[in-house]
Amino acid sequence: MISSQNSFLQRYQKIVSQKNSILCVGLDPVLPSQRSKYTMKDDDRLNFMRTMIKDVAPHTSAIKMNRQFLIGLTADEIRSLNILIHQNEMLSIIDHKLSDIDSSNESAIFWFKEEGFDAFTFSPFGANIEKASLLAHQKDLGIIVLTLLSNPEAIFYKIAQLEEKPIYLYIADRCKRAQVDGFWIGNADHIDSKDVGRIRERIGDNVVAMVPLYGKQHLIVKSTIFHYDSKSLITVGGPIIYSDDSIQKAEEYKLLLNGFREEMSQRRNK
């Protein structure tokens, strides 16, 4: 019997192979009243999200939805979006950054499954990674654990130590023991390309490596692809979903990432 850990990774790699894409689109709909730019043209979130799902599907292997942008939608509405995602041969990740006591995590994981997601992000603030991973796999869900975030304050996880190692590497060790499905690493000045390799040394190869692509900040993305290739899951949000032509923009990012894959393949083979 295939474990849920391998099942999630295998499903992702199968889709990557079929679509030749490691692109994950961040689908975070913003109302015009929320901010002055990078917003939807009207207040119809469901229509916007359905359109985006269908537009990016040919070039995308996964959709990531941040929970903060789904507030106000019902479970049935979210489930309908995930049905559409699966119909278009993509996986769906809820970027919930779950972090609570075990009983509360268990409730959240129940609802992730009910809403139709394939995986969720987990914040290890409560340090109960092993229990969360067990609960996720009991529901056949993938769990992707945050190691280092992009916000500047997250440098704390590199400076502070537990068991004589930086906290982000302590988290990676716990992830290995917990048999999680993947890890998230941010993309910012306090994160360098060697951090990906350090995490890999501890967590291993049998995981998805998730990282955001911001503008021309390509170093961490390339390092992730160097180490994980088809197991890399590179997220791009606003530049695609708020562009004038989301179909073309998704294809452009797919081709950009495939170019990185070819470049890193040549570097590995030197």
Secondary structure, 3 states (H helix, E strand, C coil): CCCHHHHHHHHHHHHHHHHCCCEEEECCCCCCCCCCCCCCCCCCHHHHHHHHHHHHHHHCCEEEEEHHHCCCCCHHHHHHHHHHHHHCCCEEEEEEEECCCHHHHHHHHHHHHHHCCCEEEECHHHCCHHHHHHHHHHCCCEEEEEEECCCHHHHHHHHCEECCEEHHHHHHHHHHHHCCCEEEECCCCCCCHHHHHHHHHHHCCCCEEEEECECCECHHHHHHHHHHHHHEEEEECHHHHCCCCHHHHHHHHHHHHHHHHHHHHHHHCC
